[in-house]
């Protein structure tokens, strides 16, 4: 691709420049030249000469300058002559070709295209057109992982993920912040959420073991169209945000498994305040001590089974019944009744949600 690009530009400049001009690659091979017979020749020692000079080298009647594309100087431009004109013209040519190459790379950069989709920087109508231009599979199944890094490391977060997923035709690693990296990964159409969570677990374990860094990972649902990647990215963000409130013990949270926590997170805080005031008498929830709250949590974890809960808590069944009765008198809710238990469970989650935001609760 680069060979053809440089060849076209050099060919157009040929009539305006009365000297031989061309480009060599990282191996010193001439990949484009105004004199076609020179294409394929090898220029020995040019890289070494440029290393020990100030970005310019004069060798065997030619002036050489690196073409800086991004942070790399993979290509070198050369011009016939060792005079001031060759020095100035070679610099002009190097700058021009570098800019042309950068613009070309941006236009055909699939990673940048994906980034523009997830950040809503491209119109939906343009996604289909651009995907055809890039020969992109529009109907492949993909999933979005949002990886949030904690702490400082010697290696940049983007580079860590790029090393783990080097296949740039199916996996796209995108930096969306100083500590946030997105992985858009192609998966099977019938991919199971457990298999997807295994990928996230492998990412977390590898980063911890090899780079000594901790991460939180939000996982979207599987999407089957490129335009839906923006929604998937938002889902991964929601997964992380909701996880910080309701899944504090987990560092990997899937949007599919958020359950009722996702609904609560989307409610206005004023509505949540009203709900708590309606469910509980003033101060009734705050009057429950730590032991009582642990009893309630264990009761929910054991599916409202009194015998199983008392066994897990190492207390007599009658002791547990006494505690449940005490809760009923304080809150007006009997946790042994399914509807009351649901109301209480949701209320605890709402209180936890409000606790993560400025509120009087």
N, C-alpha and C positions, 0 to 999 in steps of 0.2 A: 504493500500500500504506500509506504513512504517513498520507495523507489520511483513509483509511477508519479507521485505528487511532485517530487523534486525534478524528475525528468521533464514534466510538463512546464514547470516554472522556468527551468533553465532554457528550455527550447524557445519559450516566449521572449526571454531576455537576450537570446543569441544575436538577434539583429540589432539590438541597442548597444551591445558591448563588443568591441573589436578585439577582445582577447579571449583566450580559452578559460572557461569557468566550469566548475563542477563540484560534486559532493562525494565524499568517501564515508564509508560506514565505520563501525567500531573495530573492524578487522583490517582497515586500511584499503578496502576494495572500492574502486570507483563505481558508484551506483548510478550516477547521472553526470553527463558532460556535454558541453556544446559541440565537442568533436566525438561523435558516436564510436569511433574506432578505439577510443581510450576507455570506454566502459568495460569493466572487468579487470582492468589493470590493478596491480597492488602497489600502494605507496608505502614503502617500508620506513619505520622510524618516526612517522609523523606524530603519533600519540606521545612518544617520549620527548620529542622536541617541544611540543606544546606544554608538557608538564613542567619543563624548566624555563618557560618563557612567560611573558605577560599576555597570555591568550593570543599570541601571534607567533608564527614560525615561518622562516624563509628557507626553503630547501630546494636545491636544484632548479632554480629559476621560477619557482612558484611561491606564492604567499598563502599561508593557511590560517584559518580561524575556526574555532569551535562554534557549532550551532547549538546554543543553549535552549533546550526544550524542557520546561519545568525546572527540576533541580539537576537534570542530567545533561551531559554534552555527548550524546551518542554519535552525532554526525559532525563532520568537519567540511567546511567549504574551502575551495582553493581557486586561486586566480593566477593567470600567467603574469609574470613580472615580479621584480623585487624593488620597484621604485615607490614613491609616495602615492602615486595614483593607485597602484595595486593595494597598498596598505589601506587607503580610504575606501576603495571600491569593495574590497573583501569584507570590511567591517559592515558596510551598507548591505551587502549581499547576505551576510550572516544574520543580521537583525531581521531582514525581510523574510528569509526562509524560516527563521525561528517563529516569527509571528504567524506566518502561513501554516506552519506545522501545528502550532498550538490551536489555531482556529479549526483546522481540519480534525484534530484529535477530539476537540470539544463537540464538534458536529457529529462525529461517529463514536462517541464514548457511551457505551451502553450503561456503564455505572452512573454517569452523570444523568442520563435519561431516567433511570430508576429513581435516583435521588429527587429529580424534579417532580416525579409522579407522587412519591410518598409525602413530599413537602407541599403538594398542591401548587407547584410553580409552572404547571403546564395545563392548558385547557383540555378537557376531556375529548373534544373533537380532534385535537392535534395528536393525541396519544396513538390512535390507530394509524394515522399517516406516518408519524415518526417511527413507529414499530415496524412498518413495512419497509421503510427506508433503511433501517438497521438490520433487516432480516430477523426480526425478533419473533419468537414463538408467543403469540398473544394468548393462547388458550391453555398454556401449561399451568399445572397446579403449583402454587407457591405459598410460602408462609413467611411471616416477618418475626424475627427475634430482635428485641430491643435490649441491648446489654449495657448496663450502667456499672461503670468501674468505680472502685473506692481505693483511695490511697495512691501514692506515687510509685512509678516504676521506671526502670531505665529504658524500657521499650514502650513506644506509643501504643495505646489501645488499638488503634486502627491496624497497625503492623502485626500485633498479636493475632487478631482475627484473620487478617489476610494470609498469614502463614498457615493457619489451621484450615482455611478454605481457599486453596489456590486456583480452583477451577473457575475461571472468570466467565465461562460460557453458561454456567448454571447457578453459581453462587455469587452474590454481589455484596461486598462489604462496603458500607457507607458511613463516613463520619458525620454525625449530626450535632456534635458538641465536643467540648474538651474531654469529657468523661463518658460520653454516650456514643455507642456504635450500633448501627443497624446491620443485621444480616438478613438479606432476602434470599431464601433458599428454595430451590426447586424440589418438590416432593412428589410422591406417587399420588394418583387421583384418589385412591382409597386409603391414604395414610391414616394410621391410627394415632390418636392423641398421645397414647403411651409411648409410641415409637418416637414421636416428635419431642416429647419431654426427655427421652433418653439422649437425644442430640443436645438439648440444653444442659443436661446433667454432665455430659461429656465435655462441653465447652467450659462449664464452671470448674469441673475437677481438673482439667488440663491447665487452665489459667492459674488455679491455686497451686498445683504441683510444680509447674515449670516457671511461673512468673511471680509466685507468692502474692497474688492480688485477688481480692474478693470482688464478686460481681453479683448483681441482682439481674434476673432475666425475665422479661415479659414476653409472652407468646401469643400471637394472634390466632385467629381461625384460618383455615386453609381457603385461599381464594383461587378462582379459576380464570381470572381475567386481569390483565395488566392494570386497567383503570381502577380495580378494586384494591390495589396495593395501598392507596392513600387511606382507605378505611381500615385495612389490616394494621397499618402503622399506628393509627389512633387506638385500635383495640389493644395493641401491645403496650401503649402508653397507659391506657386505663388499667390494664392488668397490673402494671407496676404500682400505679397510684392506689388502687384498691387493695393490693397486697400489703402496702405499707400500713393500712388501717386494720384489715381483717385477717391477714395471713402473715403476721410479723415473724413467725418462726420459720417461714419458708423464704428461700432466695430465688426460687423459680415458680412463677405464677402464670397459669394459662387462662386466657380470656374465657375459654369454654367452661372452666371450673369455678368461676367466680360466684355463680349462684345468685342468691338474693343480695349479696353484698354489692353487686354491680348496680342493682336497682336503687339500693339505699344511697349509694355514692352519687347518683344522679339527681337525688331529691334536693330541693331548696332547704337550707337550714331552718328557715322559719316554719316550714311544714313539719320538719322533724321535731322542733320544739313543741309545736301544737300536739303532735302525736304523743310525746312523752307526758305532757300535762294531762292528756285525756286518759292515758293508760294507768298512770300512777297518781296516787294522792300526793300532795306536796310533801316532799322529803321522804317518801316511803322507800324509794330505791336507794337513797343515800344511807338509810338506816340499816341496810343489810351489811353485816360484817364480812370479813374476808373468808371465814370458814363457811358461812352460808352461801356465798357466791361460788366457792369451790364445789360445794355440794350440788348446787344448781347445774354447774358446768358438767360434772360427772353424771348427773341424772340425764342430761341431754345426750351425752356421749354414749350412754347405754340405753338409748331409745325408750326412755321413760319407764324402764324396768326397775321396780323397787328392789327386788331380790338381788339382781345383778349389781345394782349401784351400791347397795349396802355391803356386798361382798368386796367390791373394789375399794370402798372407803374404810373397810375393816371396822364397821359399826353394826350394831344390832338392827334388825329390820325395824323394830319399834322406834329406835332412835331416829332413823331416817324419816319415818312417818311423822314423828314429832316435829322434825325440822321443816318438813314440807307443809305441815299444818301451820307452823309459825309464819312461814312465808305467805301462806294464804291470808292470814289475819293481817299481816303488815301491808301487803300489796293488793289484796282482793282477788288474786289469781291463784287457782289451784293447778299446780303443774302436773297433777295426775290426769287432768282433762286435756285432751289433745288440742282443742282450740285455745285454751288458756296458755298451754305450753308454747304454741306457735307465737302468740301475742307477746309472751315474755321474751322468747328468743329474739324476735325481731326488735323488741324494745332495747334489749341489751346491745344489739348491733348498732341501732340508731344512736344510742348513748356513746358507744365507742367511736362512731363516725363523728359525732359532734365534738367529742374530746380531741379530735385531730384538728379541729378548727376553733377559732375564737368563739366562745359561747359561754353562757352562764351555767351550763351543765357540766 
